[in-house]
Amino acid sequence: MKRERNPAEALLRLMPARLGLLAQPVIKLPHNDHWDGRRFHNPDLHTGHGLKAALRWMRTRKPALWPQWVTGTTSRPPERFSSRIEDWQVTFVNHATVLIQIGPWNLLTDPVWSDRCSPLQQIGPRRIRNPGVTLDDLPTIHAVLLSHDHYDHLDLRTLMWLARRDNPLVVTGLGIAALLQGHGIQNVRECDWWESVELGPLQIHYVPAQHFSGRGARDRNRTLWGGLVVTSESGSCFFAGDTGYGPHFTAIRERLGAPRLALLPIGAYEPRWFMGPVHMNPDDAVRAHRDLGARRSLAIHFNTFQLTDEAVDAPVHDLAAALAEQQVPPVQFSVLREGAALRV
């Protein structure tokens, strides 16, 4: 089936993004529980997600068959959702990309509109669905919540396009600014875990996650990974980014309170022996929802790129089973099609 692109998305292929594989950012940070002076790490956990394990997975993997292309619908979110800070709406775009509208403020998580999440445009995981909102229909973006530097989360060409059009504030982890600024994306604020940035009446906190980083062979864990929490007088929104299940969810609730909405990943989890430490499965996501005390949660990180071995529809089916097993009402944990919106 033919893949349709709108003019803005076709333009992404022409943007001169460099690979950035050998970046070694300078981190001026005292040693702490997640920084040893050269690389970041997960406190008290060795993920085992190294080269040897990756090669074993590649030798033994049995990926499910995904469709080559599924044509989806698109929507056009309002430029300004509301003048009242207590009015919220979120629109699921694709993968880990969500448009968060808090009153008049528009925030975007890990924006990816490119065809592939790969250093190359000819090989690597290719999307099987169009984004639920076209770039041309995207409202003005005031801030980008950028969790980490993996290709399915940090899409240089999309960020370059957004910088040229809106120049949004990009809030991200330590070490990532050098890559972005080298591509003309200047409005960047790096944060360590638990640091925050103000955006009008909103405060954006960078919080722990259980994951890893790197865009090539020599920059493993040279930049920091994390989630982000947006707090306001009308509640908070938690974006988990990419993470395994761990004690950080409870720590986030204890420091910043139970979120009004949590965006939690449910896909890219098989095989568990390899993916378990760094990617939650749906059962983990429901446990995270409970640890956070979230009023509502929204499923992300599924349905767009085949990154691991489970079937394309497995995350949604497994989430339904996990909700029933843990006795969580399904209304508390929503799954949206691309382009659909949820008023919170």
Beta strands, then each sheet from edge to edge (+ up, - down):
strand 1: 88-94
strand 2: 97-102
strand 3: 105-109
strand 4: 143-145
strand 5: 169-173
strand 6: 188-191
strand 7: 196-199
strand 8: 202-207
strand 9: 227-232
strand 10: 235-239
strand 11: 261-265
strand 12: 296-300
strand 13: 333-334
strand 14: 341-343
sheet 1: 6+ 5+ 4+ 3+ 2- 1+ 14-
sheet 2: 7+ 8- 9+ 10- 11- 12- 13-
end
